[in-house]
């Protein structure tokens, strides 16, 4: 039976620098924005992340998009 993929939701993970770690490098923390539409434009998501962190004292280090997909069996006809 064939398997089809069904996009569910996505999570936008924003990693940012928050001070200095004991080893001397930057301390990285992250915030997650859940329930992002799976078909959201990647460039627009990056622009939103950059705009949010332009309001923060902490510099944005990375923008990660985690997609969630359900794998379901295609019904027989």
C-alpha positions in Angstrom: 0.0 0.0 0.0 1.5 3.4 -1.0 2.4 5.9 1.7 1.5 9.6 1.4 2.9 12.4 3.4 0.6 14.9 5.1 2.2 18.2 6.3 1.0 19.1 9.8 2.7 22.1 11.3 6.2 23.6 11.5 8.2 25.1 14.3 10.5 28.1 13.9 13.5 27.8 16.2 15.4 31.0 16.8 18.9 30.6 18.3 20.4 33.7 19.9 23.5 34.7 21.9 22.9 35.4 25.5 26.2 36.3 27.1 29.5 34.4 27.4 29.8 30.7 28.3 32.3 29.6 31.0 34.6 28.3 28.2 34.7 31.9 26.7 32.5 31.4 23.7 29.0 32.7 23.2 26.2 31.2 25.3 23.5 30.1 22.8 19.8 29.9 23.9 16.7 29.3 21.8 13.1 30.3 21.5 10.5 28.3 19.5 7.5 29.6 17.7 5.0 26.8 17.3 2.2 26.2 14.8 3.8 27.8 11.8 2.0 27.0 8.6 3.9 24.3 6.8 3.5 26.2 3.5 4.9 29.5 4.9 7.4 31.2 2.7 11.0 30.5 4.0 12.2 34.0 3.1 9.2 35.6 5.0 9.9 33.4 8.0 13.6 34.5 8.1 12.5 38.2 7.8 10.1 37.8 10.7 12.9 36.3 12.8 15.3 39.1 11.9 12.6 41.7 12.7 11.8 40.2 16.1 15.4 40.1 17.1 16.0 43.7 15.9 13.9 44.6 18.9 16.2 42.6 21.3 19.6 43.2 22.8 20.6 39.7 21.9 21.9 38.9 18.4 20.2 36.3 16.4 22.6 33.4 15.7 20.5 30.9 13.6 17.0 30.4 12.2 15.9 26.8 12.0 12.6 25.4 10.6 11.4 22.1 11.9 8.6 20.5 9.8 6.2 17.9 11.1 4.7 15.4 8.7 2.3 12.5 9.1 2.9 9.4 7.0 -0.3 7.7 6.2 -1.4 4.8 4.1 -3.2 5.8 0.9 -6.7 4.3 1.0 -7.4 1.6 -1.6 -10.1 2.4 -4.1 
